[in-house]
Amino acid sequence: MFLKEFFDKELQCTNCDRTLSSGDEIFISLTLPNERKMPIGVLDKVLSKHSNKVHCKTCYERIKLS
């Protein structure tokens, strides 16, 4: 069960914890890894595992205005 949860981690907004899905506009902070550690795979799974911050459009605009 633990491995399934690890590999099936959903992409969520860092600020409001809303689960992001296909068609959502997202804003991401990602530190580019070196060539040997370059992530490969389905985009939402790679981003959920390697991104520093992920924001939905609503939270990003709220942060940008403050």
N, CA, C and O atoms as CSV, one atom per row, in Angstrom:
chain,resi,resn,atom,element,x,y,z
A,1,MET,N,N,0.825,-1.192,0.000
A,1,MET,CA,C,0.000,0.000,0.000
A,1,MET,C,C,0.869,1.256,0.000
A,1,MET,O,O,0.563,2.211,-0.714
A,2,PHE,N,N,1.937,1.273,0.779
A,2,PHE,CA,C,2.806,2.449,0.851
A,2,PHE,C,C,3.410,2.768,-0.511
A,2,PHE,O,O,3.430,3.933,-0.909
A,3,LEU,N,N,3.903,1.770,-1.236
A,3,LEU,CA,C,4.513,2.018,-2.538
A,3,LEU,C,C,3.505,2.573,-3.526
A,3,LEU,O,O,3.840,3.443,-4.330
A,4,LYS,N,N,2.273,2.080,-3.475
A,4,LYS,CA,C,1.240,2.595,-4.372
A,4,LYS,C,C,1.009,4.075,-4.098
A,4,LYS,O,O,0.897,4.859,-5.040
A,5,GLU,N,N,0.936,4.474,-2.836
A,5,GLU,CA,C,0.738,5.872,-2.480
A,5,GLU,C,C,1.933,6.720,-2.902
A,5,GLU,O,O,1.756,7.866,-3.317
A,6,PHE,N,N,3.136,6.182,-2.806
A,6,PHE,CA,C,4.343,6.912,-3.197
A,6,PHE,C,C,4.353,7.180,-4.692
A,6,PHE,O,O,4.642,8.299,-5.118
A,7,PHE,N,N,4.041,6.166,-5.497
A,7,PHE,CA,C,4.100,6.315,-6.942
A,7,PHE,C,C,2.878,7.016,-7.516
A,7,PHE,O,O,2.968,7.575,-8.608
A,8,ASP,N,N,1.755,7.012,-6.838
A,8,ASP,CA,C,0.532,7.627,-7.333
A,8,ASP,C,C,0.271,8.996,-6.712
A,8,ASP,O,O,-0.877,9.435,-6.659
A,9,LYS,N,N,1.297,9.666,-6.251
A,9,LYS,CA,C,1.142,10.974,-5.619
A,9,LYS,C,C,0.551,11.961,-6.627
A,9,LYS,O,O,1.058,12.108,-7.739
A,10,GLU,N,N,-0.524,12.629,-6.223
A,10,GLU,CA,C,-1.186,13.575,-7.110
A,10,GLU,C,C,-0.536,14.944,-7.008
A,10,GLU,O,O,0.039,15.294,-5.978
A,11,LEU,N,N,-0.631,15.705,-8.071
A,11,LEU,CA,C,-0.093,17.055,-8.098
A,11,LEU,C,C,-1.067,17.975,-7.378
A,11,LEU,O,O,-2.237,18.067,-7.750
A,12,GLN,N,N,-0.574,18.661,-6.336
A,12,GLN,CA,C,-1.424,19.530,-5.531
A,12,GLN,C,C,-0.800,20.911,-5.406
A,12,GLN,O,O,0.421,21.066,-5.455
A,13,CYS,N,N,-1.665,21.917,-5.242
A,13,CYS,CA,C,-1.214,23.283,-5.017
A,13,CYS,C,C,-0.518,23.344,-3.657
A,13,CYS,O,O,-1.041,22.837,-2.664
A,14,THR,N,N,0.648,23.959,-3.617
A,14,THR,CA,C,1.412,24.086,-2.383
A,14,THR,C,C,0.682,24.957,-1.361
A,14,THR,O,O,0.815,24.746,-0.155
A,15,ASN,N,N,-0.073,25.913,-1.832
A,15,ASN,CA,C,-0.726,26.871,-0.956
A,15,ASN,C,C,-2.069,26.371,-0.416
A,15,ASN,O,O,-2.291,26.397,0.795
A,16,CYS,N,N,-2.965,25.919,-1.293
A,16,CYS,CA,C,-4.321,25.559,-0.853
A,16,CYS,C,C,-4.588,24.051,-0.852
A,16,CYS,O,O,-5.684,23.630,-0.480
A,17,ASP,N,N,-3.629,23.238,-1.252
A,17,ASP,CA,C,-3.732,21.769,-1.286
A,17,ASP,C,C,-4.800,21.240,-2.239
A,17,ASP,O,O,-5.215,20.087,-2.129
A,18,ARG,N,N,-5.250,22.087,-3.183
A,18,ARG,CA,C,-6.228,21.627,-4.173
A,18,ARG,C,C,-5.524,20.683,-5.141
A,18,ARG,O,O,-4.416,20.974,-5.592
A,19,THR,N,N,-6.155,19.558,-5.465
A,19,THR,CA,C,-5.597,18.617,-6.423
A,19,THR,C,C,-5.737,19.207,-7.814
A,19,THR,O,O,-6.833,19.580,-8.232
A,20,LEU,N,N,-4.625,19.288,-8.529
A,20,LEU,CA,C,-4.609,19.871,-9.867
A,20,LEU,C,C,-4.817,18.768,-10.890
A,20,LEU,O,O,-4.321,17.653,-10.731
A,21,SER,N,N,-5.552,19.091,-11.933
A,21,SER,CA,C,-5.851,18.079,-12.941
A,21,SER,C,C,-5.654,18.649,-14.334
A,21,SER,O,O,-5.268,19.807,-14.496
A,22,SER,N,N,-5.918,17.841,-15.317
A,22,SER,CA,C,-5.748,18.210,-16.717
A,22,SER,C,C,-6.528,19.478,-17.041
A,22,SER,O,O,-7.700,19.597,-16.684
A,23,GLY,N,N,-5.890,20.413,-17.708
A,23,GLY,CA,C,-6.536,21.648,-18.100
A,23,GLY,C,C,-6.339,22.796,-17.125
A,23,GLY,O,O,-6.638,23.941,-17.463
A,24,ASP,N,N,-5.841,22.519,-15.914
A,24,ASP,CA,C,-5.588,23.571,-14.931
A,24,ASP,C,C,-4.322,24.338,-15.309
A,24,ASP,O,O,-3.343,23.746,-15.762
A,25,GLU,N,N,-4.346,25.645,-15.123
A,25,GLU,CA,C,-3.164,26.463,-15.345
A,25,GLU,C,C,-2.366,26.454,-14.053
A,25,GLU,O,O,-2.903,26.769,-12.991
A,26,ILE,N,N,-1.074,26.091,-14.131
A,26,ILE,CA,C,-0.246,25.960,-12.937
A,26,ILE,C,C,1.034,26.778,-13.083
A,26,ILE,O,O,1.473,27.086,-14.191
A,27,PHE,N,N,1.618,27.120,-11.939
A,27,PHE,CA,C,2.867,27.868,-11.876
A,27,PHE,C,C,3.804,27.091,-10.964
A,27,PHE,O,O,3.441,26.743,-9.841
A,28,ILE,N,N,5.012,26.819,-11.451
A,28,ILE,CA,C,5.913,25.889,-10.775
A,28,ILE,C,C,7.277,26.507,-10.525
A,28,ILE,O,O,7.808,27.232,-11.367
A,29,SER,N,N,7.838,26.212,-9.363
A,29,SER,CA,C,9.223,26.541,-9.056
A,29,SER,C,C,9.974,25.213,-9.027
A,29,SER,O,O,9.651,24.320,-8.243
A,30,LEU,N,N,10.983,25.095,-9.893
A,30,LEU,CA,C,11.705,23.832,-10.027
A,30,LEU,C,C,13.189,24.129,-10.161
A,30,LEU,O,O,13.588,24.961,-10.976
A,31,THR,N,N,14.003,23.457,-9.369
A,31,THR,CA,C,15.448,23.564,-9.488
A,31,THR,C,C,15.900,22.523,-10.502
A,31,THR,O,O,15.672,21.328,-10.315
A,32,LEU,N,N,16.537,22.974,-11.568
A,32,LEU,CA,C,16.960,22.080,-12.630
A,32,LEU,C,C,18.070,21.162,-12.128
A,32,LEU,O,O,19.127,21.640,-11.716
A,33,PRO,N,N,17.841,19.841,-12.157
A,33,PRO,CA,C,18.866,18.906,-11.685
A,33,PRO,C,C,19.972,18.718,-12.722
A,33,PRO,O,O,19.843,19.136,-13.873
A,34,ASN,N,N,21.063,18.078,-12.290
A,34,ASN,CA,C,22.120,17.797,-13.248
A,34,ASN,C,C,21.655,16.697,-14.209
A,34,ASN,O,O,20.612,16.079,-13.998
A,35,GLU,N,N,22.420,16.467,-15.238
A,35,GLU,CA,C,22.028,15.538,-16.302
A,35,GLU,C,C,21.802,14.118,-15.793
A,35,GLU,O,O,20.919,13.419,-16.292
A,36,ARG,N,N,22.574,13.687,-14.822
A,36,ARG,CA,C,22.456,12.321,-14.307
A,36,ARG,C,C,21.169,12.103,-13.513
A,36,ARG,O,O,20.668,10.981,-13.438
A,37,LYS,N,N,20.628,13.184,-12.914
A,37,LYS,CA,C,19.424,13.065,-12.092
A,37,LYS,C,C,18.192,13.642,-12.781
A,37,LYS,O,O,17.177,13.890,-12.130
A,38,MET,N,N,18.275,13.858,-14.104
A,38,MET,CA,C,17.174,14.458,-14.844
A,38,MET,C,C,15.942,13.549,-14.772
A,38,MET,O,O,16.009,12.382,-15.157
A,39,PRO,N,N,14.814,14.085,-14.277
A,39,PRO,CA,C,13.608,13.268,-14.153
A,39,PRO,C,C,12.985,12.965,-15.514
A,39,PRO,O,O,12.964,13.808,-16.410
A,40,ILE,N,N,12.485,11.751,-15.640
A,40,ILE,CA,C,11.813,11.317,-16.858
A,40,ILE,C,C,10.516,10.658,-16.448
A,40,ILE,O,O,10.487,9.871,-15.501
A,41,GLY,N,N,9.446,10.970,-17.150
A,41,GLY,CA,C,8.174,10.322,-16.869
A,41,GLY,C,C,6.988,11.213,-17.177
A,41,GLY,O,O,7.122,12.238,-17.846
A,42,VAL,N,N,5.846,10.820,-16.692
A,42,VAL,CA,C,4.619,11.578,-16.881
A,42,VAL,C,C,4.761,12.907,-16.144
A,42,VAL,O,O,5.168,12.933,-14.983
A,43,LEU,N,N,4.425,14.008,-16.815
A,43,LEU,CA,C,4.713,15.343,-16.297
A,43,LEU,C,C,4.168,15.595,-14.899
A,43,LEU,O,O,4.905,16.098,-14.052
A,44,ASP,N,N,2.908,15.268,-14.619
A,44,ASP,CA,C,2.361,15.574,-13.293
A,44,ASP,C,C,3.046,14.768,-12.204
A,44,ASP,O,O,3.212,15.268,-11.092
A,45,LYS,N,N,3.450,13.537,-12.490
A,45,LYS,CA,C,4.156,12.721,-11.495
A,45,LYS,C,C,5.561,13.270,-11.253
A,45,LYS,O,O,6.016,13.327,-10.111
A,46,VAL,N,N,6.250,13.674,-12.322
A,46,VAL,CA,C,7.597,14.249,-12.191
A,46,VAL,C,C,7.536,15.547,-11.398
A,46,VAL,O,O,8.362,15.775,-10.514
A,47,LEU,N,N,6.558,16.402,-11.708
A,47,LEU,CA,C,6.446,17.681,-10.997
A,47,LEU,C,C,6.094,17.490,-9.535
A,47,LEU,O,O,6.625,18.196,-8.679
A,48,SER,N,N,5.208,16.549,-9.228
A,48,SER,CA,C,4.837,16.328,-7.825
A,48,SER,C,C,6.014,15.822,-7.013
A,48,SER,O,O,6.093,16.068,-5.809
A,49,LYS,N,N,6.929,15.119,-7.662
A,49,LYS,CA,C,8.079,14.564,-6.946
A,49,LYS,C,C,9.254,15.552,-6.856
A,49,LYS,O,O,9.965,15.565,-5.850
A,50,HIS,N,N,9.467,16.375,-7.886
A,50,HIS,CA,C,10.691,17.170,-7.970
A,50,HIS,C,C,10.522,18.672,-7.818
A,50,HIS,O,O,11.522,19.373,-7.662
A,51,SER,N,N,9.314,19.194,-7.856
A,51,SER,CA,C,9.153,20.651,-7.821
A,51,SER,C,C,9.283,21.192,-6.395
A,51,SER,O,O,8.964,20.508,-5.422
A,52,ASN,N,N,9.757,22.429,-6.298
A,52,ASN,CA,C,9.861,23.104,-5.011
A,52,ASN,C,C,8.497,23.621,-4.582
A,52,ASN,O,O,8.092,23.439,-3.434
A,53,LYS,N,N,7.787,24.267,-5.506
A,53,LYS,CA,C,6.458,24.820,-5.240
A,53,LYS,C,C,5.601,24.658,-6.480
A,53,LYS,O,O,6.089,24.785,-7.603
A,54,VAL,N,N,4.327,24.379,-6.275
A,54,VAL,CA,C,3.343,24.312,-7.351
A,54,VAL,C,C,2.142,25.126,-6.896
A,54,VAL,O,O,1.604,24.888,-5.815
A,55,HIS,N,N,1.719,26.081,-7.711
A,55,HIS,CA,C,0.581,26.921,-7.353
A,55,HIS,C,C,-0.483,26.855,-8.439
A,55,HIS,O,O,-0.169,26.859,-9.630
A,56,CYS,N,N,-1.745,26.793,-8.020
A,56,CYS,CA,C,-2.844,26.933,-8.970
A,56,CYS,C,C,-2.908,28.403,-9.375
A,56,CYS,O,O,-2.295,29.254,-8.730
A,57,LYS,N,N,-3.635,28.699,-10.422
A,57,LYS,CA,C,-3.703,30.070,-10.927
A,57,LYS,C,C,-4.236,31.040,-9.874
A,57,LYS,O,O,-3.716,32.148,-9.738
A,58,THR,N,N,-5.263,30.640,-9.130
A,58,THR,CA,C,-5.861,31.503,-8.112
A,58,THR,C,C,-4.842,31.874,-7.031
A,58,THR,O,O,-4.699,33.049,-6.693
A,59,CYS,N,N,-4.146,30.895,-6.498
A,59,CYS,CA,C,-3.158,31.159,-5.440
A,59,CYS,C,C,-1.985,31.967,-5.973
A,59,CYS,O,O,-1.473,32.844,-5.277
A,60,TYR,N,N,-1.555,31.684,-7.191
A,60,TYR,CA,C,-0.442,32.420,-7.782
A,60,TYR,C,C,-0.793,33.897,-7.929
A,60,TYR,O,O,0.019,34.764,-7.608
A,61,GLU,N,N,-2.003,34.185,-8.414
A,61,GLU,CA,C,-2.417,35.585,-8.569
A,61,GLU,C,C,-2.544,36.273,-7.215
A,61,GLU,O,O,-2.217,37.453,-7.087
A,62,ARG,N,N,-3.014,35.548,-6.207
A,62,ARG,CA,C,-3.128,36.106,-4.860
A,62,ARG,C,C,-1.746,36.431,-4.298
A,62,ARG,O,O,-1.559,37.482,-3.684
A,63,ILE,N,N,-0.785,35.547,-4.501
A,63,ILE,CA,C,0.590,35.756,-4.025
A,63,ILE,C,C,1.244,36.906,-4.781
A,63,ILE,O,O,1.950,37.726,-4.195
A,64,LYS,N,N,1.004,36.958,-6.078
A,64,LYS,CA,C,1.595,37.992,-6.916
A,64,LYS,C,C,1.105,39.390,-6.524
A,64,LYS,O,O,1.863,40.356,-6.604
A,65,LEU,N,N,-0.162,39.500,-6.101
A,65,LEU,CA,C,-0.728,40.797,-5.743
A,65,LEU,C,C,-0.294,41.277,-4.362
A,65,LEU,O,O,-0.296,42.479,-4.098
A,66,SER,N,N,0.073,40.361,-3.489
A,66,SER,CA,C,0.446,40.763,-2.130
A,66,SER,C,C,1.882,41.170,-1.988
A,66,SER,O,O,2.316,41.529,-0.893
